[in-house]
Amino acid sequence: AESAGRSFRLKWSPITAAAAGLMVGLLSTSMLFGYVMPSLQKVTTLLGEDFESASAPLAENRPLYPGRWSGDYSELYGAEQGLRPEGGSQMLRFLRADYEGRHLPDSFSSDVSRLVDVRQHRPAFADGEAVVQLSARFNALPFPEDENYTCTLTIFALDEDLIGNELLRQTSRISAESLAYSRSSKLAMDRDPDTWQKLSNELRLPSQTQYLMIRLGISNDTKTPGKRRDSFAGHFADSVELVFANRPEISTR
């Protein structure tokens, strides 16, 4: 049964409407401000590499000191059969899955790495809220339907004791000796040379971080028995960017 209570109706005057509009506007602005705040944090660029002015990469395994790309055989290259650099006139071309002094016919991955000195930014890492992001774009000339290629990005956070140390060149040790590391998921490469595929990876930096080792890698994941997979002459990377920003961890409370 319905009760016989008194009904109440708000008289909608111009003053009431203006006040209500102001309240809605304030609430909307507050919600919008709270939503966009995380994206307004300061982003600091640690490395921007488009391979326009870079020296040719060394084929000497991973670098022991900052300042130059090194790893498996690769080169700087211009346009190739209609595939153009993502920006500018040069890009990195992967060539082989080995380096000077070590022939690896059974290898199926090629990578290049670079050490980045971040000691001047250590105050920003002290509270454990700094997140570094590595991104790059990859492309390839059309390849056979029975072949498959994937690319990855890896970040290692290092302290000063490892710089110049041969441990950096030992795959099984660099992960164990690093302060922290992160490897991206694999990005499957398409067969369209007109599209540059973007890949990103992130790592929350330990407060002791003094250097970063970044690695660009490509793998031949073809499963055809007996087929050699150590050549990558039609595969490229460009527009490498390494940045960091303070981003608090998500609270679970």
Buried (B, 14 or more C-beta within 10 A) or exposed (E): EEEEEEEEEEEEEEEEEEEEEEEEEEEEEEEEEEEEEEEEEEEBEBBEBBBEEBEEBBBBBBBBEBEBBBBBBBBBBEEBEEBBBBBBEBBBBBBBBBBEEEEBEEBBBBBBBBBBBBEEBBEBBEEEBBBBBBBBBBBBBEBEEEBBBBBBBBBBBBBEEBBEBEBBBBEEBBEEBBBBBBBBEBBEBBEEBEEBBEBEBBBBBBBBBBBBBBBBBBBBBBEEEEEEBBBBBBBBBBBBBBBBBBBEEEEEE
